[in-house]
């Protein structure tokens, strides 16, 4: 069986070389390997083929007997690495906190903490909202996903 950390190391090297960042590596018991990565300008099919070829040159399929899938992290997938927050500054996200509370807003920054710009309903009004910035400690975040708008 292929060692996940070996795959991670090889994939990370090539993905960094093409200007991207590794998001996740999954290896099943059947040696089905899935590599998720992203690039600030977006992942193309050529990027996926490049990374796939690079890995296949270093791990012989006849010896290791594996299935390989290389793809982008996906729009509807939860954020797993800080670079995903950085890439999506200025975009709307949905955040689920460990305490079960949910927040929705635009990412202003992500360093030590996440700063979101949210719209909070003004008390005593029906349809008036105030723009507000909130600070969320990254250790309090259970899951963050990009809010997909179809306009």
Rosetta blueprint (number, residue, H / E / L):
1 X L
2 X L
3 X L
4 X H
5 X H
6 X H
7 X H
8 X H
9 X H
10 X H
11 X H
12 X H
13 X H
14 X H
15 X H
16 X H
17 X H
18 X L
19 X L
20 X E
21 X E
22 X E
23 X E
24 X E
25 X E
26 X E
27 X E
28 X L
29 X L
30 X L
31 X L
32 X E
33 X E
34 X E
35 X E
36 X E
37 X E
38 X E
39 X E
40 X L
41 X L
42 X L
43 X L
44 X L
45 X H
46 X H
47 X H
48 X H
49 X H
50 X H
51 X H
52 X H
53 X H
54 X H
55 X H
56 X H
57 X H
58 X H
59 X L
60 X L
61 X H
62 X H
63 X H
64 X H
65 X L
66 X L
67 X E
68 X E
69 X E
70 X E
71 X E
72 X E
73 X L
74 X L
75 X L
76 X L
77 X L
78 X L
79 X L
80 X L
81 X L
82 X H
83 X H
84 X H
85 X H
86 X H
87 X H
88 X L
89 X L
90 X L
91 X L
92 X E
93 X E
94 X E
95 X E
96 X E
97 X E
98 X L
99 X L
100 X L
101 X L
102 X E
103 X E
104 X E
105 X E
106 X E
107 X E
108 X E
109 X E
110 X E
111 X L
112 X L
113 X E
114 X E
115 X E
116 X E
117 X E
118 X E
119 X E
120 X E
121 X E
122 X L
123 X L
124 X L
125 X L
126 X L
127 X L
128 X L
129 X E
130 X E
131 X E
132 X E
133 X E
134 X E
135 X E
136 X E
137 X E
138 X H
139 X H
140 X H
141 X E
142 X E
143 X E
144 X E
145 X E
146 X E
147 X L
148 X L
149 X L
150 X L
151 X L
